[in-house]
Amino acid sequence: MQVLDTAAAGMFAAADRLSASAQRTAAWGLEQSQAEQKVDLAHEAVEQVSAKTDFKANAAVAKTADEMMGALLDMKV
């Protein structure tokens, strides 16, 4: 089903965004030789909440598609 593929891709993308943001947040307190990259903790918090919301939305799409497929199969039986 194309819907499940799309939802799975969205969940993977959200998980990648969350992981990248977590890594940037973890590196915030470390001394870095490259001072051109400053970590904005407020932006990272928003990014993490946004990624979590995106993941939940895509999971809901996958669940709904699964329920719809189940209902369709129940009608055929």
Beta strands, then each sheet from edge to edge (+ up, - down):
end
